[in-house]
């Protein structure tokens, strides 16, 4: 997902409702196939993550012209030069974040709101930051319309995190930087997990940073390619 992050204080939108899926969903079969073939068969095992991926109507988070491809194994454009991430990558990052029912979660890079919706299936408190004020507004409206609640959407520089809501049990970053921004590490709770692509260009690795009693422990996982994390 392309994320460009800027001024922190610009827009704050809160959505409060309960996750729900529209009745009569004609995409249900395609979504089940996506979860089975693209995600479960490729190694994602967390039953709660798989259930969340089954529940969120991905077709609602893409432009109408792209809905026929909503459950394909690829990212899709959502306008403004940005994309909704490949379903497999969303599932992997969510599994690595190990979100529990009572966790407070921060996402950097709201985009269409899809990842935030997946996280909202797993816990009640989700905070998400997007640089583009228009994307933030439309994502908040979409989440409200679909009934995804306890999701707070803010337009701002995600590198600064959301200090007044910290600490977070899990933080997901959807753009790459040479190093994780220090403010995000500072806002990680004890035992918390931060999942982020780290590196430049084609040389990026998805990392998990865990806060332990001995300090931050870093685990390196699969090679990935995200656009750069930038700010104001």
C-alpha positions, -999 to 999 in steps of 0.1 A, spaced: 0 0 0 13 34 -9 15 56 22 26 93 21 25 107 56 23 144 66 10 169 92 -2 152 123 -27 177 135 -49 180 104 -79 157 107 -94 133 133 -123 112 126 -137 86 150 -159 57 139 -179 38 166 -199 8 156 -198 -30 155 -182 -50 126 -208 -64 102 -210 -79 68 -237 -70 43 -264 -96 38 -268 -114 5 -231 -111 -3 -225 -124 -38 -187 -123 -32 -188 -148 -4 -176 -178 -25 -147 -158 -40 -137 -146 -6 -137 -181 8 -116 -192 -21 -92 -163 -15 -87 -174 21 -83 -210 13 -60 -208 -17 -41 -176 -13 -37 -175 25 -42 -207 44 -25 -229 18 5 -205 19 11 -209 56 -11 -186 75 -25 -207 104 -40 -184 129 -78 -193 129 -88 -158 141 -69 -142 113 -84 -165 87 -119 -158 101 -112 -121 99 -101 -124 63 -133 -143 56 -155 -117 73 -142 -85 57 -158 -77 24 -127 -67 4 -148 -57 -26 -162 -28 -6 -127 -13 -2 -119 -11 -40 -133 11 -67 -165 -2 -84 -146 -8 -116 -121 -31 -98 -146 -52 -79 -144 -81 -103 -108 -85 -92 -113 -77 -55 -104 -113 -44 -75 -118 -68 -40 -125 -55 -27 -90 -61 -28 -54 -49 -53 -31 -66 -53 6 -73 -76 27 -51 -69 61 -66 -44 88 -60 -15 65 -69 -23 42 -40 -32 6 -37 -50 -19 -15 -25 -45 -4 -24 -81 -17 -46 -102 6 -18 -126 15 4 -97 28 -25 -83 48 -30 -117 64 7 -123 71 12 -89 87 -19 -95 108 -8 -129 119 27 -116 129 10 -88 149 -7 -115 171 -36 -92 180 -56 -103 210 -92 -95 218 -83 -68 243 -54 -52 224 -50 -16 214 -37 -15 178 -21 13 157 -19 11 119 3 35 99 -12 40 64 -50 37 63 -55 37 26 -89 23 18 -94 11 54 -92 -26 46 -64 -35 70 -81 -15 97 -113 -35 91 -94 -68 94 -79 -56 127 -113 -44 139 -125 -81 136 -98 -90 161 -100 -63 188 -121 -34 199 -96 -5 197 -80 3 164 -63 36 155 -51 43 120 -32 72 105 -32 84 68 -14 114 54 -40 120 27 -69 139 43 -93 129 16 -84 92 19 -88 95 56 -123 109 53 -134 84 27 -120 55 47 -137 66 79 -170 70 60 -166 35 45 -158 19 78 -188 36 94 -211 24 66 -199 -12 69 -203 -11 107 -166 -14 117 -163 3 150 -138 13 176 -118 24 146 -103 59 149 -90 75 117 -66 104 117 -49 123 89 -13 130 98 23 120 99 23 84 109 60 84 118 50 103 150 24 76 160 -6 86 181 10 95 215 -21 103 234 -36 69 227 -3 50 234 9 25 244 -1 0 217 0 -37 220 5 -40 182 16 -15 155 15 -23 118 33 -1 93 24 -4 56 54 15 40 91 9 42 118 29 60 155 22 65 147 20 102 115 19 123 107 55 134 118 59 170 84 74 181 67 41 171 91 20 191 85 44 221 47 39 218 50 1 219 37 -15 251 55 -41 271 52 -74 252 40 -54 222 47 -63 185 55 -39 157 53 -53 122 70 -32 94 88 -35 61 124 -23 67 149 -14 40 151 6 7 139 -1 -28 139 -38 -36 160 -46 -5 132 -49 21 124 -74 48 92 -77 68 103 -74 105 87 -79 138 100 -58 167 90 -71 201 94 -52 234 108 -76 260 121 -71 295 156 -71 280 147 -46 253 136 -47 217 140 -81 199 139 -81 161 128 -110 140 132 -110 102 106 -127 80 99 -126 43 112 -103 16 87 -77 6 84 -45 -15 66 -14 -2 68 22 -12 89 45 11 76 58 43 77 96 42 63 124 62 61 162 65 
